[in-house]
């Protein structure tokens, strides 16, 4: 994997949906995972080039925090190919 992955985790399904919407509207990224983790935690993971993923994660975080608690967010530029096995 030569692209970046970006993640936003919230304590709300509605907040995570808003984050996902903002992420794909803000940059050329693809949603590769959306998980309801449990205890109200929901995560969204996107894939794209490094700059696009950074922009998308920032947009998703900003949109979601209007409605929900942000638990965490991160961008992993050019993750090792072994990471593909868990996504």
N, C-alpha and C positions, 0 to 999 in steps of 0.2 A: 504494500500500500504506500503510495507516494503522496497521497493527499493528506489532509488533516481531518481529525474528528473533533467535534465539539459537543458538549453536553450541558444541559440545564436540568436541574432537579428542583422540583417544587413540592410543597405540602398541599397540593390541590390539583385535581384533575382539570378544572377550568383554567387555572393558571398555566398548566402545562400545555393545554390546547392553545391558549393565547400565545405562549412562547413559541410553539411549533409554527403557528401561522405567521408570526413576526419574523421568524428565522428564514422561512422560505421566501417571504416577500422582500426581505432586506438584501439578500444575496443569492447567488447561484449555488445553492446547496441542495442536497437530497436527504430526506429523513430516512435513516436506516434502522432506527429502533425507537419504539415508544413503549415504555414499560410501566405498569402499575406495580410498584415495588411492594407496597403494603404499608399499613399504618398511615395512610394518606399520602405517602410519597409517590411521586410520578416523575419519570425521567424521559427526556427527549434527546436523541443522539442524531447528529447530522454529519454528512460527509461532503467535502469539497476542497477547493484549493485553500491554502493557509489564510490568505487575506479575506476570502469570502467567508470562511468559517469563523474567523475572529469577528467580522462585522455581524454575522448572523447570531452568534452567541450573545454579543452585546445587545443587539436588538431584542432578542428573546428574553434576556434577563430583565431589561427595562420594561418590556410590556407585561411580563408575568408578575413583577413585583408590585404592580398596581392592584393586583387581585389576590396575590398569594405570597406566602413566605418562601423566599428563595433559600434552599438548603445548600446548594453548591452549583458551581458552573466552572467549566474548564475547556481549554483547547489543547489538543495534543497534535503538534505539527509532525507530519511524516512518522506516524507510529510504526514500530517494528512489525514485520509481517506476521509474527506470532500473535499479535493482538487481534488479527482477523479471526482467529479461532474462537474468540469469546464474543464476537459481535454477530 
